[in-house]
Amino acid sequence: MYSLIQKLQAPPALPATDHFFVKSGIRGGVVKINTDDIILVEGAKNYIHIYHGAEKTITLMNMKDIEAVLPSRSFLRVHRSSIIATRHIVSMEGDLVILTHGLKAVAGPSYKDALLAWVQGNLLNG
């Protein structure tokens, strides 16, 4: 019975694809988002802002649910309210991560070690 309750409470698992759809602000509207296009996901209370390509989509979802569907090999949580696509990292300046299209994310203290470990693992002259 307990496992049935957990399955009902868990966010629906998405098939392993290169895209997904989210509800948009327009009544009944949905937006297709290619995971390769995602640069940054920012949380704002019960909503998330997904920056993909040159677009920004706002949808009713929490960070935990979007983090569960994004492939962990390509995305890194850097703050309680920020997930970045590692392929879009341009540079780092202290706690600030500079991304493509001029987007920026601040690495939070709880997530900074994981970010630095990822950078160290990808450093050529380390």
N, C-alpha and C positions, 0 to 999 in steps of 0.2 A: 504494500500500500504506500509506504514511504517513497519508494522509487517512482511510483506512478505520479505522486504529487510533485516530485522533483522534475519529472519530464514535462508536466503541465506548466510548471512555473518557468522552465528554462526557455530562453529565446529560441525561435525556430531555427534549426540548423539549415544553412543555405548550402546548396550543392557547390562543389568546388568548381567555380567558373571564373571567368575573367571580368565579370560584371554582376551588378545587382540593381534592384530598383528600390527607391524610397518614395514615400508619399511626400508631395510638395505642398506648398502653401495654398495652392489652388484646390478648391473642393473636388475631391475625387481624382486629382492629378497625380501622376507618378513621374519620376525622373530616373532615367537609366544612368548609372555611374560605372564607368570602367575602372577597375581597381588600379590599372597601370597609370591612370590619369590623376589619381588622388595624390595630393601633395601634403595636405594637412587636414586634420580633423580637430575641431575645437568644441569643447563642451560648454554649454551655457544653461545651467539648471537642467530642465528636462528636454532640452533641445540640443542638437549638434549642428555645427556649421561644417560642411564638407567642401573644401577647396579642391576642385578638380579642373585641371587645365586652367583656363582663364575664367572659369565660372565658380560660383559659390551657391551651394544648395543648403537650405535650412530644413530640418525635419525633426519630428518629435521622436526622439530616441535618446537613450543615455549612453555614456561612454563605455560602460561595461558590455552592453549589447553589441555595439559596433566593433569593439576590440575583439569580441569573440568570433566575428565573421571575417575580419581582415587577416590575411596570411601573415603569421608571425615572422616568417623569413624576410618579409618585405617592409614591415611596419614596426615602429618602436614607440612605446609610450614613454614620453619624456617629462610629463607633468600630469597631475591628476585630471587636468582638463585639456591635454594635448597629446595627439598621436601624430607622428610624422612618417612619411614614406622615406625610407633610407636612400632610395635612388635619387631623391630630390634634394638631398643635403648638398649645399654649395660650400659652406664653411662654418666654422664655430669660432666664437669670440667669447671666452669665459663661459657663462651659463646660457648665452644666446646662440641659437642655431639658426643660421641663415639658409633659407630654402629657395627654390626657383620661384620665379614671378615676384621676387621681393618679399615673400612671406617670411615671417620670423616666429620662432617658438622659444620660450624660456624653459630650460631644463630645471625641474624642481629637485630639491634636495633628496627626496626618496627615490628618484629615477636617474639621477646623474651618474651613479656608478655603472648602471647598465649601459647608458649612452657612451660613457668613456671606454667601457669594455668593448663595445661594438666598434668604436673608432680605433682602438688599439688593435683589434683583430683585422682591421682593414688598412692599417698603416704600412706602407711599403718600407720606409726607412726606420722602423720601430726598433 
